[in-house]
Amino acid sequence: MTKFCNITANKEAGQRRTSYRRLCDSPQGADIPLFAQAWWLDAACPEEWTVLTCPDRPECSDGGSETAYREDAAKNVWPKAAMPVHTPYGNTVRMALFTQNTSIYLPPVNQTKEQKILEELADALSRYRYVQVQFPPEQRQAQPFYWHGMDLCVRYTYRLERLRTWREQGGPESIENALLDGMSRGRQRLRLAERQALRVKTCTTAEMTDLYRAIFARQGIRKKSHETARLERLIETTLQRRQGSLWGCYDADGRLQSAAFIAWQGRTAYYVAGGSRKKNPHAQTLVLYKAITSCAAFCDIFDFEGSMIKGIAQFFRGFGAVPCPYIVLSGRKPDLFTRAWRKLGRRFKKRPASDAGEPSGNTPIPDNRPPQI
């Protein structure tokens, strides 16, 4: 019976993924952010993600006609709200590797309908044993998830949001000058990088993954092979779709010292992964400077993807980036023992001495008078 249920659940998840891929490939899916795109999830966590929809069954445009729904589907009309989630163990929801957040696709609805949709999605999400979800800064409504017992906290990412203004003011020289003006000690670091004979050019996937292993090996962390494989798959998929680039900073001997993996969707570019082989802030500053000026030609926002770590946050602020808050959902469904213990605790909880609400003779009457000034 368990095996049959698992087969049925996997088949349903596959159908939801197929429908969501059609949504992302349609004109309506062009505005879906990068980390919620079906192609990104297929590369980051293949066969480990599903889609929460609202309503859970297809909602017909005429109130119940299945024929009308099929006609809408043929016209690439998506009548449901959708939220892709990473479910690595079936009963848990976590963020996939190299995936900063997930988004909720909402059709054009009013505020009341939007709140109802979010409540239904929150109800579906609360059925998982463990939940940890991060929303993008654009998603500011999360109260329905709190009403369903989940915890909300705020974290910060850093963004450059004036790329379009810099682009409209002039050509590439205007973008470079505007970026340098906003950078703290930017010109000094770039001059020091030039003195070290550092140069930036595109690098290969193999060089990026080797640098990725070396960075964590220096910190005493051994990265697993499947993590490196997923990074390689993400890079190759992004480059094939022409939605990303790899930048490397080389020294005078031709050795890669720093690298950055940039991906974009729509008008937003993301700094997905990168780092330096050794503690050389000038190399990392130079490679990100080249990446930002390149993306500024066609993007309006550059997202550094974090971080809450003080040193990294200060490094990103050095480019003139501004902190942008985003919401993190977390929740854990109590097990059977915990639920039974809570129920027994409520049942055997001490009652007041008098059911009428009057204090007993030995119970002091609380003094609720305001303090004397």
C-alpha positions in Angstrom: 0.0 0.0 0.0 2.8 2.4 0.9 4.6 1.7 -2.4 1.3 2.4 -4.3 0.9 5.7 -2.5 4.5 6.7 -3.3 4.0 5.9 -7.0 0.8 7.9 -7.0 2.4 10.9 -5.3 5.4 10.8 -7.7 3.1 10.7 -10.7 1.0 13.6 -9.4 4.2 15.6 -8.7 5.4 14.9 -12.3 2.1 16.1 -13.7 2.4 19.3 -11.7 6.0 19.9 -12.9 4.9 19.4 -16.5 2.1 21.9 -16.1 4.4 24.4 -14.4 6.9 24.1 -17.2 4.2 25.1 -19.7 3.5 28.1 -17.6 7.1 29.2 -17.5 7.4 28.7 -21.2 4.3 30.8 -21.9 4.3 34.6 -22.1 2.7 34.7 -18.6 5.8 33.1 -17.2 8.3 35.7 -18.4 7.9 37.7 -15.2 8.6 34.7 -12.9 11.9 35.3 -11.1 15.0 33.2 -11.9 14.9 30.8 -8.9 11.3 29.9 -9.5 11.7 29.1 -13.2 11.1 25.5 -14.1 14.4 25.1 -16.0 16.4 26.4 -13.0 14.7 23.9 -10.7 15.2 21.1 -13.1 19.0 21.8 -13.0 19.3 22.6 -9.3 17.1 19.8 -7.9 15.9 17.4 -10.7 12.9 15.3 -9.8 13.0 16.8 -6.2 10.5 19.6 -6.6 6.8 19.9 -6.9 4.3 22.7 -7.3 1.7 23.8 -4.8 -1.3 25.1 -6.6 -4.5 27.0 -5.7 -7.1 25.8 -6.1 -5.7 22.3 -5.8 -7.8 21.2 -8.8 -8.1 23.0 -12.1 -10.4 25.9 -11.7 -12.7 26.3 -14.8 -13.2 29.8 -16.2 -16.9 29.3 -16.6 -17.5 27.9 -13.1 -17.3 24.2 -13.9 -16.9 23.4 -17.5 -14.0 21.0 -18.1 -14.2 21.8 -21.8 -13.7 25.5 -21.2 -10.7 24.7 -18.9 -9.1 22.7 -21.7 -9.7 25.5 -24.2 -8.0 27.9 -21.8 -5.0 25.5 -21.4 -4.7 25.4 -25.2 -4.5 29.2 -25.2 -1.7 29.1 -22.6 -4.0 30.6 -20.0 -3.0 29.5 -16.5 -6.0 29.9 -14.2 -4.3 28.8 -10.9 -1.8 30.3 -8.5 1.4 28.3 -8.2 4.3 28.0 -5.8 7.3 25.7 -6.6 8.9 24.1 -3.6 11.9 21.8 -3.2 10.9 18.5 -1.4 14.1 16.5 -1.1 12.6 13.9 1.3 9.0 14.1 0.4 7.7 15.4 3.7 10.1 18.4 4.1 10.4 21.7 2.2 13.9 23.3 1.9 15.7 25.7 -0.4 17.7 23.9 -3.0 21.4 24.4 -3.5 22.3 27.7 -5.2 18.7 28.8 -5.0 18.2 31.9 -3.0 14.4 32.0 -2.9 11.1 30.8 -4.4 8.2 32.9 -5.7 4.4 32.7 -5.8 2.8 33.1 -9.2 -0.5 34.9 -8.9 -2.9 35.6 -11.7 -4.4 39.1 -11.9 -6.8 39.2 -8.8 -7.9 41.7 -6.3 -6.5 42.0 -2.8 -9.3 39.8 -1.1 -8.8 37.0 -3.6 -5.0 37.2 -3.2 -5.3 36.8 0.6 -7.6 33.8 0.1 -5.1 32.2 -2.4 -2.2 32.7 0.1 -4.2 31.1 2.9 -4.8 28.0 0.8 -1.1 27.8 -0.2 -0.2 28.3 3.5 -2.6 25.4 4.4 -0.9 23.2 1.8 2.5 24.1 3.0 1.7 23.6 6.7 1.0 19.9 6.0 4.8 19.2 5.6 6.8 18.0 8.6 9.4 20.7 8.2 9.3 23.9 6.2 12.1 26.5 5.4 11.2 28.8 2.5 12.7 32.2 1.5 10.7 34.7 -0.5 12.2 37.4 -2.8 12.1 41.0 -1.6 9.1 41.7 -3.9 6.9 39.2 -1.9 5.8 41.3 1.1 2.5 39.6 2.1 3.1 36.6 4.3 0.6 37.0 7.1 -1.5 33.9 6.0 1.6 31.7 6.6 1.9 33.1 10.1 -1.7 32.4 10.8 -1.1 28.8 9.9 1.6 28.4 12.6 4.8 29.3 10.7 7.5 31.5 12.0 8.5 34.6 10.1 11.9 36.3 10.2 13.5 39.0 8.1 16.9 38.8 6.4 18.7 41.1 4.0 20.1 40.9 0.6 22.0 43.7 -1.2 21.0 45.1 -4.5 22.1 47.7 -7.0 18.8 49.2 -8.3 19.9 52.1 -10.3 21.4 50.3 -13.3 18.7 51.6 -15.6 19.3 55.2 -14.6 23.0 54.8 -15.2 22.3 53.3 -18.6 20.0 56.1 -19.6 22.5 58.8 -18.6 25.0 57.6 -21.2 27.0 54.7 -22.6 29.3 52.2 -20.9 31.6 55.0 -19.6 28.7 56.5 -17.7 27.9 53.2 -16.1 31.5 52.7 -15.1 31.8 56.2 -13.6 28.5 55.9 -11.7 29.5 52.5 -10.3 33.0 53.9 -9.2 31.4 56.9 -7.6 29.2 54.7 -5.5 32.0 52.3 -4.5 33.8 53.0 -1.3 37.5 52.9 -2.0 36.6 51.5 -5.4 39.1 53.4 -7.5 41.9 52.6 -5.1 41.1 48.8 -5.2 41.0 48.8 -8.9 44.4 50.6 -9.1 45.9 48.1 -6.7 44.5 45.3 -8.9 46.1 46.8 -11.9 49.4 47.0 -10.1 49.1 43.3 -9.4 48.7 42.7 -13.2 45.3 41.1 -12.7 43.0 40.8 -15.7 39.4 39.7 -16.1 38.1 37.4 -18.8 35.5 34.6 -19.2 36.5 31.3 -17.5 35.4 27.7 -18.0 33.1 25.6 -16.0 35.9 23.3 -14.9 38.0 26.2 -13.6 35.0 27.5 -11.7 34.3 24.2 -10.0 37.9 23.7 -9.1 38.0 27.1 -7.5 34.8 26.3 -5.7 36.4 23.2 -4.1 39.6 25.1 -3.3 37.7 27.8 -1.5 36.0 25.4 0.9 39.1 23.2 1.3 40.9 26.3 2.6 38.2 26.6 5.2 38.4 23.0 6.1 35.1 22.1 4.5 35.0 19.2 2.1 32.2 19.7 -0.5 30.3 16.6 -1.6 30.5 15.5 -5.2 26.8 16.0 -5.9 27.0 19.7 -4.9 29.8 20.3 -7.4 27.8 18.3 -10.0 24.8 20.5 -9.5 26.9 23.7 -9.8 28.3 22.3 -13.1 24.8 21.5 -14.3 23.5 24.9 -13.4 26.3 26.7 -15.2 26.0 24.6 -18.3 22.2 25.0 -18.5 22.4 28.8 -17.9 25.1 29.2 -20.6 23.2 27.1 -23.1 20.1 29.3 -22.5 22.3 32.4 -22.8 21.1 33.6 -19.4 24.4 33.7 -17.6 28.1 34.3 -17.7 31.3 33.2 -16.0 33.9 35.8 -15.1 37.4 35.0 -13.9 40.3 37.1 -12.6 43.8 35.8 -13.6 47.2 36.8 -12.3 50.3 37.5 -14.4 51.1 33.7 -14.5 47.6 32.9 -15.9 46.3 31.3 -12.7 42.7 31.8 -11.7 42.5 33.9 -8.5 38.8 34.8 -8.4 35.6 34.0 -10.3 31.9 34.9 -10.3 28.9 33.0 -11.7 26.2 35.5 -12.8 22.7 34.5 -14.0 19.8 36.7 -15.1 16.1 36.5 -15.8 14.1 39.4 -17.2 15.6 42.6 -15.9 17.4 41.2 -12.8 20.9 39.7 -12.6 22.0 37.5 -9.7 25.5 36.8 -8.2 24.9 33.0 -7.8 28.4 31.8 -6.8 32.0 33.0 -6.6 34.9 33.7 -4.4 38.7 34.0 -4.3 41.4 31.3 -4.1 43.1 33.3 -1.3 42.2 36.4 0.7 42.6 39.0 -2.1 39.8 41.5 -2.0 41.2 43.3 -5.0 40.7 40.3 -7.3 37.1 39.8 -6.2 36.4 43.5 -6.5 37.7 43.6 -10.0 35.8 40.5 -11.2 32.5 41.8 -9.8 33.1 45.3 -11.2 33.5 43.8 -14.7 30.4 41.6 -14.2 28.2 44.5 -13.0 29.2 46.8 -15.8 28.5 44.0 -18.3 25.0 43.2 -16.8 24.2 46.9 -16.6 23.9 47.0 -20.4 20.6 45.0 -20.3 19.5 44.6 -16.6 17.9 47.1 -14.2 18.8 45.3 -10.9 21.9 43.5 -9.7 21.3 41.2 -6.7 24.3 40.2 -4.7 22.2 37.5 -2.9 22.9 38.3 0.7 24.5 38.2 3.0 23.8 38.2 6.8 27.5 37.7 7.5 29.0 41.0 8.6 32.2 40.8 6.5 30.4 39.8 3.3 27.7 42.4 3.9 30.2 45.2 4.2 32.0 44.0 1.1 28.7 44.2 -0.9 27.9 47.6 0.6 31.2 48.8 -0.7 29.8 48.6 -4.3 27.0 51.1 -3.3 24.4 48.3 -2.9 21.5 49.0 -0.6 20.0 46.4 1.9 16.7 44.9 0.8 14.7 42.9 3.4 13.1 39.6 2.5 10.9 37.1 4.5 11.9 33.7 5.6 9.3 31.1 6.6 10.1 28.2 8.9 8.0 25.7 10.7 8.2 22.2 12.2 5.2 19.9 12.5 5.3 18.3 16.0 5.5 14.5 16.1 3.0 12.2 17.7 4.7 12.2 21.1 4.9 16.0 21.3 1.2 16.4 20.3 0.2 13.8 23.0 2.3 15.5 25.6 0.8 18.9 24.8 -2.7 17.5 25.0 -2.1 15.9 28.3 -0.6 19.1 29.6 -3.7 21.0 28.7 -5.9 18.4 30.3 -4.1 18.2 33.6 -3.4 21.9 33.8 -4.1 23.4 37.3 -7.5 25.0 37.5 -8.3 28.1 39.6 -9.2 27.5 43.2 -12.8 28.8 42.6 -14.7 28.1 39.4 -16.7 31.3 40.0 -13.6 33.3 39.4 -13.3 34.6 43.0 -10.0 34.3 44.8 -9.6 31.9 47.7 -8.7 33.0 51.1 -5.0 32.2 50.7 -4.6 33.7 47.3 -3.5 37.4 47.4 -5.5 39.8 45.3 -3.3 41.3 42.6 -2.8 45.1 42.9 -3.7 46.4 39.4 -3.7 50.1 40.5 -1.4 52.4 38.5 1.8 53.4 40.2 1.9 56.5 42.2 3.9 59.4 40.7 
